[in-house]
Amino acid sequence: MRWFYMTLAGWTAFVAAMMAGGCVPPVAPADGDLLPGQPAQQPSDGDETDLQTTLFVFGPNTGFVGFDSAQSLSGVGLPATLELMSSNSTVIQPRDAALDSRGALYLISGAKGGSIAIYNNPLTATGSRLPDRVVSGDATLIANNPSGIAIDRENELLYLSNPVGELLVFDIASPELFNGDIAPVRTFRVDLPLFSAEQIRFANGSLYVVDARGGTSDILAFDNPAALQGDVTPDRVISTAGFDNTIGIDIDAQDRLWVGVRDLGQVLLFTAAKSLDGAATPDVALSITDVDVSPKPSFATTDSEDRLYVADSNGNVVFVFDKASELVSGARAASRTIDSMELIAPNRLLVVER
């Protein structure tokens, strides 16, 4: 659906012109049709209002919580704007989440023995609201504790990783059909001894899988994921000294790979993720200073206006750096801190802009 916006004065003039011509203006679209990472309102000339940003925080201990106005939010004891109550029929200890091309939220957890709960508009996913759809059952092959989810929005494919075993591929082109006990269209398994998928991300045409074996991790990259089936080997393997087995990864629109490494207490930035292969040296190794406890970053992500959000699993907060592109290696104080009683060992972050 295409969206069109204009200033109030322009809208008033438009309505007057339409009424004069005997026509009725079109009805404005509903708020639920947001696209991930894309503003629902395009600022007009002279309108310098920032995008409104909701930051979703997930984790087995945190649950599902969201904070509106994350582009400027700061303080201690902040209440969550959105908080989903857990139950056996909705979400239990969520592990990860992704947005599709329509802006719907896909949330994986151990509910129903392993499931994907889908909320068509994540900005209303709060309280005891049931999901719009739930994918679960024996045919899905989803394990009791799925570890990662990623969506290729262009090709309408959903990738899900079980901790040990196959990775699943689902077709989500027809949302009404992606519901209930449905089988994946393909499965594949990484041909490596003791392979253990901890997290997955799809970005810029490639699928990235965190392989957490023993006390360390590698990042496996597949550059043609739409063809993966059966036993497969990665096109690239990205490794760095210091990667622990609980790293959290994200790749932004600028092809920057952000890695939260708890053992190092750092966020590592690698530019040009698409070209990384083998032993890699981070372009930035960021330590967070001026805090009460030693930070253990579990995940980092950016928004479209160059802000970096860092989940700290030790301090139970989210740190915000307002100029991600200006960060350099070393100890740096965050621009702001989002501190809330709802944050308990946060593990994943997701930004929705409008």
Beta strands, then each sheet from edge to edge (+ up, - down):
strand 1: 53-59
strand 2: 63-67
strand 3: 82-84
strand 4: 96-99
strand 5: 105-109
strand 6: 115-119
strand 7: 133-136
strand 8: 148-152
strand 9: 157-161
strand 10: 167-171
strand 11: 186-190
strand 12: 197-203
strand 13: 206-213
strand 14: 216-222
strand 15: 230-232
strand 16: 236-239
strand 17: 248-251
strand 18: 257-261
strand 19: 266-270
strand 20: 278-279
strand 21: 284-289
strand 22: 297-302
strand 23: 308-312
strand 24: 317-321
strand 25: 330-333
strand 26: 336-339
strand 27: 348-353
sheet 1: 3+ 2- 1+ 27-
sheet 2: 4+ 5- 6+ 7-
sheet 3: 8+ 9- 10+ 11- 15-
sheet 4: 12+ 13- 14+ 16- 20-
sheet 5: 17+ 18- 19+ 21- 25-
sheet 6: 22+ 23- 24+ 26-
end
